[in-house]
Amino acid sequence: MSTTTSTTTQPRPARAAGRTHETVNPWTWQDALGYSQGILVTAPRQTLYVAGQGPMDADGALLHAGDVAGQAAAAMDNVETVLAAAGMTLADVVRYDLHVTDLQDYFVHGHQHVAGRFAAAGVVPAGGIATQVPALAVPGMAVEITVIASR
């Protein structure tokens, strides 16, 4: 018995001038979920591996306890702060990973604060890991976001 698998490859959009990475999506179903199947880095000069960012203020205190939407937004603020310190923006992100204490709660209340920020920056990074964990490093933290940026 033989099986045949076929996939449809979407044509890649023209790369914007100066871009060092491009989206690779052989399907379309992931578009509605706000991530890409892959990112091809064509000419990296700089790569930044951002440690897991949670909803912490500048002094390390937890923000938005019990509020997944607030925590997702604050974690993205911190991601952007680290990117900016390295001279990068969300547009340079090629992959992101999520660790949350409740996936259902995150997808209902927090996901739009993450995917929406990437969309507003004009990028759809490869979605890596979205995992539910029993706890994160700081009591009360419900969202942690890790990114890799390249340009």
Backbone as JSON, one array per atom type, in Angstrom:
{
  "sequence": "MSTTTSTTTQPRPARAAGRTHETVNPWTWQDALGYSQGILVTAPRQTLYVAGQGPMDADGALLHAGDVAGQAAAAMDNVETVLAAAGMTLADVVRYDLHVTDLQDYFVHGHQHVAGRFAAAGVVPAGGIATQVPALAVPGMAVEITVIASR",
  "N": [[0.84, -1.17, 0.0], [0.65, 2.11, -0.91], [1.09, 5.55, -0.16], [0.25, 8.82, -1.07], [1.35, 12.03, -0.6], [0.54, 15.37, -0.85], [1.46, 18.76, -0.99], [0.64, 22.17, -1.04], [2.52, 24.8, -2.06], [2.81, 28.06, -1.07], [3.38, 30.98, -2.99], [6.22, 32.89, -2.25], [6.14, 36.11, -0.81], [7.52, 39.13, -2.18], [10.6, 40.09, -0.81], [11.0, 42.68, 1.5], [12.96, 45.62, 1.03], [16.13, 45.44, 2.47], [15.35, 43.56, 4.35], [16.14, 40.69, 6.25], [15.04, 38.29, 6.61], [12.44, 35.96, 5.75], [9.04, 34.91, 5.5], [7.95, 31.54, 5.6], [5.49, 29.59, 4.53], [3.91, 26.8, 3.77], [1.23, 26.22, 3.77], [-2.08, 27.55, 4.47], [-3.63, 27.56, 6.77], [-2.52, 28.35, 9.21], [-2.5, 31.09, 9.18], [-4.78, 32.34, 10.28], [-4.28, 31.93, 12.94], [-2.17, 33.49, 13.59], [0.62, 33.0, 13.27], [3.7, 31.77, 11.76], [4.82, 28.98, 9.78], [7.52, 28.74, 9.35], [10.58, 30.65, 9.34], [12.81, 31.98, 7.15], [16.05, 32.84, 7.5], [18.01, 34.94, 5.8], [20.31, 36.5, 5.67], [21.83, 36.96, 8.2], [23.07, 39.45, 10.33], [22.99, 40.14, 12.89], [21.86, 38.4, 15.72], [19.52, 38.03, 18.23], [18.83, 36.53, 21.25], [16.26, 36.48, 23.26], [15.69, 36.31, 26.64], [13.17, 34.62, 28.62], [10.41, 36.68, 29.02], [8.41, 38.16, 31.38], [5.49, 39.57, 33.02], [6.73, 41.91, 34.46], [7.68, 44.75, 36.42], [10.04, 47.53, 36.19], [11.47, 47.21, 38.5], [11.32, 44.56, 39.08], [8.96, 43.61, 40.13], [5.89, 41.81, 40.1], [3.36, 42.41, 37.7], [-0.13, 42.96, 37.14], [-1.47, 40.76, 38.49], [-3.43, 37.86, 38.32], [-4.62, 38.6, 35.93], [-4.66, 37.7, 32.83], [-4.69, 38.91, 30.28], [-3.62, 41.46, 30.82], [-1.13, 40.64, 31.78], [-0.04, 39.41, 29.47], [0.16, 41.61, 27.74], [1.94, 43.24, 29.23], [4.18, 41.56, 29.32], [4.83, 41.56, 26.6], [5.48, 44.26, 26.36], [7.86, 44.23, 27.79], [9.38, 42.49, 26.2], [9.63, 44.12, 23.94], [11.12, 46.19, 25.09], [13.59, 44.96, 25.67], [14.34, 44.23, 23.06], [14.56, 46.83, 21.92], [16.7, 47.81, 23.42], [18.72, 46.46, 22.23], [18.75, 47.58, 19.78], [16.75, 46.72, 18.08], [13.45, 45.76, 16.8], [10.01, 44.63, 17.12], [9.54, 43.82, 14.52], [11.81, 42.48, 13.79], [11.69, 40.0, 14.92], [11.87, 36.51, 14.68], [10.99, 34.16, 15.76], [8.85, 33.01, 18.36], [8.19, 31.85, 21.68], [5.83, 30.58, 23.99], [5.03, 30.3, 27.36], [2.66, 29.37, 29.55], [0.36, 29.4, 32.33], [-2.21, 28.59, 31.97], [-3.48, 27.5, 29.17], [-5.98, 27.7, 27.8], [-7.17, 30.0, 28.98], [-5.22, 31.85, 28.25], [-5.41, 31.79, 25.36], [-8.01, 32.74, 25.03], [-8.02, 35.25, 26.36], [-5.44, 36.47, 26.29], [-3.93, 36.06, 23.93], [-4.46, 37.78, 21.72], [-3.11, 40.06, 22.48], [-0.52, 39.44, 22.1], [-0.14, 38.22, 19.47], [-1.39, 40.26, 18.06], [0.3, 42.45, 18.49], [2.59, 41.66, 17.1], [1.49, 41.53, 14.52], [0.79, 44.22, 14.12], [3.33, 45.23, 13.91], [3.98, 44.33, 11.49], [4.89, 41.74, 11.05], [4.9, 38.19, 11.06], [5.91, 36.02, 13.08], [7.56, 32.8, 13.33], [5.69, 30.55, 15.1], [6.68, 28.99, 17.92], [6.88, 27.18, 20.59], [3.98, 26.64, 22.45], [3.05, 26.24, 25.49], [1.54, 24.75, 28.36], [2.24, 25.16, 31.69], [2.78, 24.06, 35.1], [3.58, 26.08, 36.86], [5.25, 29.27, 36.85], [8.38, 31.12, 37.1], [7.98, 33.2, 38.96], [5.78, 33.59, 41.64], [2.35, 33.78, 40.86], [2.76, 34.68, 38.29], [1.56, 34.31, 35.03], [2.13, 34.3, 32.35], [4.79, 33.93, 30.09], [7.13, 35.01, 27.73], [9.33, 34.2, 25.17], [11.68, 35.24, 22.76], [13.32, 35.13, 19.54], [15.31, 37.19, 17.65], [16.37, 38.55, 14.54], [18.49, 40.23, 12.26]],
  "CA": [[0.0, 0.0, 0.0], [1.43, 3.34, -0.96], [0.33, 6.76, 0.08], [0.8, 10.0, -1.72], [1.09, 13.26, 0.12], [0.87, 16.56, -1.64], [1.29, 20.03, -0.3], [0.65, 23.34, -1.91], [3.45, 25.8, -1.57], [2.41, 29.41, -1.4], [4.51, 31.78, -3.47], [6.74, 33.81, -1.24], [6.04, 37.51, -1.2], [8.82, 39.78, -2.38], [11.2, 40.52, 0.44], [11.16, 44.13, 1.6], [14.36, 46.05, 0.97], [16.84, 45.4, 3.74], [14.9, 42.46, 5.21], [17.06, 39.56, 6.29], [14.29, 37.05, 6.82], [11.17, 35.9, 5.05], [8.09, 33.93, 5.98], [7.79, 30.32, 4.82], [4.22, 28.96, 4.89], [3.43, 25.98, 2.67], [-0.21, 26.11, 3.9], [-2.7, 28.82, 4.87], [-4.43, 27.44, 7.99], [-1.89, 29.03, 10.35], [-2.68, 32.54, 9.08], [-5.81, 32.77, 11.23], [-3.76, 31.78, 14.3], [-1.18, 34.54, 13.82], [2.02, 32.6, 13.29], [4.23, 31.19, 10.53], [5.43, 27.66, 9.92], [8.97, 28.9, 9.39], [11.19, 31.91, 8.93], [14.11, 31.76, 6.52], [16.97, 33.94, 7.75], [18.83, 34.92, 4.6], [21.6, 37.18, 5.81], [21.88, 37.55, 9.54], [24.24, 40.16, 10.83], [22.81, 40.13, 14.33], [20.79, 37.55, 16.24], [19.29, 38.28, 19.65], [18.05, 35.52, 21.94], [15.68, 37.19, 24.4], [15.27, 35.44, 27.74], [11.75, 34.67, 28.9], [9.95, 37.95, 29.58], [7.12, 38.09, 32.04], [4.87, 40.85, 33.34], [7.46, 42.47, 35.6], [8.03, 46.16, 36.27], [11.48, 47.78, 36.13], [12.09, 46.79, 39.76], [11.16, 43.12, 39.22], [7.69, 43.27, 40.79], [4.86, 41.27, 39.22], [2.26, 43.28, 37.3], [-1.39, 42.38, 36.68], [-1.76, 39.45, 39.09], [-4.76, 37.36, 38.05], [-5.13, 39.18, 34.7], [-3.84, 37.15, 31.74], [-4.57, 39.92, 29.22], [-2.65, 42.45, 31.3], [0.19, 40.02, 31.84], [0.44, 39.23, 28.11], [0.54, 42.94, 27.24], [3.14, 43.68, 29.96], [5.29, 40.73, 28.86], [5.21, 42.08, 25.29], [6.19, 45.52, 26.61], [9.22, 43.89, 28.19], [10.05, 41.99, 25.01], [9.99, 45.29, 23.12], [12.17, 46.93, 25.79], [14.86, 44.25, 25.45], [14.66, 44.41, 21.64], [15.0, 48.21, 21.71], [18.03, 47.96, 24.01], [19.66, 45.87, 21.27], [18.58, 48.26, 18.51], [15.82, 45.94, 17.24], [12.02, 45.95, 17.04], [9.22, 43.41, 16.9], [9.66, 43.44, 13.11], [12.99, 41.63, 13.65], [11.45, 38.72, 15.59], [11.67, 35.4, 13.75], [10.35, 33.06, 16.49], [8.51, 33.27, 19.76], [7.69, 30.73, 22.47], [4.97, 30.98, 25.09], [4.83, 29.39, 28.5], [1.55, 29.94, 30.3], [-0.16, 28.49, 33.34], [-3.52, 28.12, 31.52], [-3.55, 27.76, 27.73], [-7.32, 28.15, 27.41], [-7.3, 31.38, 29.42], [-4.33, 32.64, 27.4], [-5.94, 31.93, 24.01], [-9.23, 33.54, 25.08], [-7.82, 36.62, 26.86], [-4.11, 37.06, 26.13], [-3.28, 35.85, 22.63], [-4.57, 38.95, 20.86], [-2.13, 41.06, 22.92], [0.78, 38.99, 21.59], [-0.22, 38.14, 18.0], [-1.76, 41.59, 17.56], [1.48, 43.32, 18.5], [3.43, 41.25, 15.97], [0.8, 41.93, 13.3], [0.94, 45.68, 14.01], [4.72, 45.48, 13.5], [4.13, 43.85, 10.13], [5.62, 40.48, 11.03], [4.23, 37.0, 11.58], [7.01, 35.12, 13.39], [7.28, 31.38, 13.49], [5.25, 30.19, 16.43], [7.44, 27.83, 18.38], [6.24, 26.4, 21.63], [2.93, 27.21, 23.29], [2.91, 25.16, 26.45], [0.96, 25.02, 29.66], [3.12, 24.68, 32.75], [2.1, 24.2, 36.39], [3.95, 27.35, 37.49], [6.4, 29.97, 36.28], [9.4, 31.44, 38.09], [7.5, 34.15, 39.97], [4.41, 33.27, 42.05], [1.34, 34.64, 40.27], [3.03, 34.92, 36.87], [0.79, 33.39, 34.21], [2.58, 34.39, 30.95], [6.21, 34.21, 29.83], [7.35, 35.02, 26.29], [10.72, 34.17, 24.75], [11.78, 35.49, 21.33], [14.59, 35.19, 18.82], [15.24, 38.23, 16.64], [17.51, 38.52, 13.62], [18.51, 41.2, 11.16]],
  "C": [[0.89, 1.23, 0.0], [0.51, 4.52, -0.72], [1.02, 7.9, -0.62], [0.39, 11.21, -0.92], [1.44, 14.42, -0.78], [0.64, 17.78, -0.78], [1.33, 21.13, -1.32], [1.57, 24.36, -1.29], [2.98, 27.16, -2.03], [3.61, 30.15, -1.98], [4.95, 32.72, -2.37], [6.57, 35.24, -1.71], [7.44, 38.08, -1.39], [9.33, 40.28, -1.04], [11.38, 42.04, 0.42], [12.65, 44.46, 1.59], [14.97, 46.03, 2.36], [16.42, 44.28, 4.66], [15.89, 41.31, 5.13], [16.35, 38.25, 6.56], [12.96, 37.13, 6.1], [10.34, 34.74, 5.58], [8.03, 32.73, 5.03], [6.54, 29.61, 5.34], [3.74, 28.12, 3.71], [1.91, 25.78, 2.7], [-0.76, 27.47, 4.29], [-3.4, 28.76, 6.22], [-3.84, 28.19, 9.17], [-2.11, 30.54, 10.32], [-3.69, 33.06, 10.1], [-5.34, 32.7, 12.68], [-2.63, 32.76, 14.6], [0.24, 34.07, 13.97], [2.4, 31.99, 11.95], [4.8, 29.82, 10.82], [6.95, 27.75, 10.0], [9.37, 30.29, 8.97], [12.56, 31.57, 8.37], [14.96, 33.0, 6.77], [18.0, 33.9, 6.63], [20.19, 35.59, 4.75], [21.73, 37.78, 7.2], [23.2, 38.26, 9.81], [24.21, 40.17, 12.34], [21.67, 39.18, 14.67], [20.72, 37.8, 17.75], [18.39, 37.19, 20.21], [17.54, 36.17, 23.23], [15.21, 36.17, 25.43], [13.77, 35.6, 27.96], [11.36, 35.96, 29.6], [8.56, 37.76, 30.15], [6.61, 39.48, 32.34], [5.49, 41.47, 34.6], [7.71, 43.95, 35.36], [9.55, 46.31, 36.31], [12.21, 47.37, 37.4], [11.92, 45.3, 40.02], [9.89, 42.69, 39.94], [6.67, 42.81, 39.74], [3.77, 42.31, 38.96], [1.04, 42.45, 36.94], [-1.66, 40.97, 37.2], [-3.21, 39.07, 38.8], [-5.38, 37.85, 36.75], [-4.25, 38.76, 33.53], [-3.65, 38.16, 30.61], [-3.54, 40.97, 29.6], [-1.25, 41.9, 31.35], [0.78, 39.82, 30.45], [0.93, 40.56, 27.54], [1.83, 43.42, 27.92], [4.36, 42.86, 29.54], [5.77, 41.2, 27.49], [5.9, 43.43, 25.41], [7.64, 45.24, 26.95], [10.03, 43.3, 27.04], [10.52, 43.17, 24.16], [11.11, 46.11, 23.77], [13.54, 46.28, 25.57], [15.29, 44.39, 23.98], [15.22, 45.8, 21.38], [16.4, 48.43, 22.28], [19.11, 47.38, 23.11], [19.55, 46.52, 19.9], [17.66, 47.54, 17.54], [14.39, 46.29, 17.6], [11.31, 44.61, 16.88], [9.31, 42.93, 15.46], [10.86, 42.53, 12.86], [12.8, 40.24, 14.25], [11.16, 37.64, 14.55], [11.01, 34.2, 14.43], [9.98, 33.54, 17.88], [7.94, 32.0, 20.39], [6.88, 31.29, 23.63], [4.93, 29.89, 26.14], [3.77, 30.07, 29.35], [1.03, 28.91, 31.31], [-1.55, 27.97, 32.98], [-3.68, 28.48, 30.05], [-4.91, 28.29, 27.29], [-7.52, 29.62, 27.77], [-6.44, 32.29, 28.55], [-4.95, 32.86, 26.02], [-7.22, 32.76, 23.97], [-8.93, 35.01, 25.41], [-6.48, 37.25, 26.53], [-3.52, 37.03, 24.74], [-3.33, 37.09, 21.74], [-3.56, 40.03, 21.23], [-0.73, 40.7, 22.45], [0.75, 39.0, 20.06], [-0.55, 39.5, 17.4], [-0.58, 42.54, 17.51], [2.42, 42.97, 17.35], [2.79, 41.71, 14.66], [0.94, 43.44, 13.07], [2.34, 46.07, 13.57], [4.98, 44.98, 12.09], [4.89, 42.56, 10.0], [4.74, 39.37, 11.6], [5.32, 35.98, 11.87], [6.57, 33.66, 13.44], [6.85, 31.16, 14.93], [6.0, 28.94, 16.84], [6.61, 27.01, 19.34], [5.14, 27.23, 22.3], [2.59, 26.1, 24.27], [2.28, 25.65, 27.75], [1.87, 24.37, 30.7], [2.41, 24.85, 34.1], [2.39, 25.52, 37.1], [5.11, 27.96, 36.73], [7.28, 30.45, 37.43], [8.93, 32.34, 39.23], [6.07, 33.77, 40.36], [3.42, 34.28, 41.48], [1.56, 34.95, 38.8], [2.3, 33.86, 36.06], [1.28, 33.33, 32.77], [4.07, 34.69, 30.92], [6.44, 34.05, 28.34], [8.85, 35.09, 26.01], [10.75, 34.41, 23.24], [13.22, 35.36, 20.84], [14.39, 36.23, 17.72], [16.51, 38.19, 15.81], [17.37, 39.63, 12.6], [19.91, 41.39, 10.64]]
}
